[in-house]
């Protein structure tokens, strides 16, 4: 009797998981019955020092978009951060570095972070998110005019121009709105 209940419960759970995939568990969306729950693709940024210091010049990119080795290289080169001096006070740099390292793609269980890590070679240390094969592949179908020739976007590094919930860690296709164009779906 006990074995039958365990097997029935296990079978039910496996069917439920299979149904979830069959119904399209895309971009972190989970469906059970008619209830939808959206989960972020990467952890959202939650370190105020990082938001204040780095977010004052550009989007405070979620740490789960780069591996730890990339964040280390970036933080060790702040005196020439893409041709700008972004040096920080030692204690602030230490706090931000630890936050980035602890939440990097290789230390994350989030779906997109895992996908990013699978596309990187063991010795690859990208300094730009736009250098990551997974990110390039996700954007390769978008016409150049919609990005580079769009003065409201200009570059793939301007994530928040199109990804409406990037600040929440969501890069779902459902949340894309390219300025000057209708919603995007590939």
JOLINQUI-V81210 format. One record per residue. D_CENTER is the distance of its C-alpha to the mean C-alpha in Angstrom with 1 decimal. Layout:
D_CENTER / D_CENTER
This chain:
46.3 / 43.6 / 42.3 / 42.4 / 40.3 / 37.7 / 37.6 / 37.5 / 34.6 / 32.7 / 33.4 / 32.3 / 28.9 / 28.4 / 29.4 / 27.0 / 24.0 / 25.4 / 25.9 / 22.3 / 21.2 / 24.1 / 23.1 / 19.7 / 16.9 / 14.4 / 10.8 / 11.5 / 14.8 / 17.7 / 21.2 / 24.4 / 27.4 / 26.7 / 24.2 / 20.5 / 17.9 / 14.3 / 11.8 / 8.3 / 5.6 / 4.4 / 7.4 / 8.4 / 10.4 / 13.9 / 15.9 / 18.5 / 19.6 / 16.3 / 16.0 / 19.6 / 19.8 / 16.7 / 15.9 / 19.5 / 19.1 / 15.6 / 12.4 / 11.5 / 8.2 / 6.2 / 8.0 / 5.8 / 4.8 / 8.6 / 11.5 / 14.2 / 16.6 / 14.7 / 14.4 / 18.1 / 19.2 / 17.6 / 19.2 / 22.4 / 22.8 / 22.5 / 26.0 / 24.9 / 21.2 / 21.1 / 24.8 / 24.5 / 25.7 / 23.1 / 25.1 / 24.9 / 27.5 / 27.5 / 26.7 / 23.8 / 22.4 / 22.9 / 21.2 / 18.0 / 18.1 / 18.5 / 15.6 / 13.2 / 15.0 / 15.1 / 11.4 / 10.2 / 8.6 / 12.2 / 13.0 / 10.5 / 11.5 / 8.4 / 8.5 / 5.6 / 6.2 / 9.7 / 9.6 / 8.5 / 11.3 / 13.7 / 13.7 / 14.6 / 18.3 / 19.6 / 20.8 / 18.1 / 16.8 / 14.7 / 15.0 / 13.0 / 9.5 / 11.7 / 13.8 / 11.5 / 13.4 / 10.7 / 9.2 / 12.9 / 13.9 / 11.7 / 13.4 / 16.8 / 18.6 / 18.2 / 21.5 / 21.8 / 23.7 / 20.9 / 18.8 / 21.1 / 24.2 / 22.7 / 23.5 / 21.1 / 18.1 / 19.5 / 16.5 / 13.1 / 12.1 / 13.1 / 10.0 / 11.8 / 14.8 / 13.6 / 10.6 / 12.9 / 10.7 / 7.8 / 9.8 / 9.6 / 5.9 / 6.9 / 6.4 / 9.5 / 12.4 / 14.6 / 13.2 / 13.7 / 16.8 / 17.7 / 20.4 / 23.8 / 22.9 / 22.8 / 19.7 / 17.9 / 18.1 / 18.4
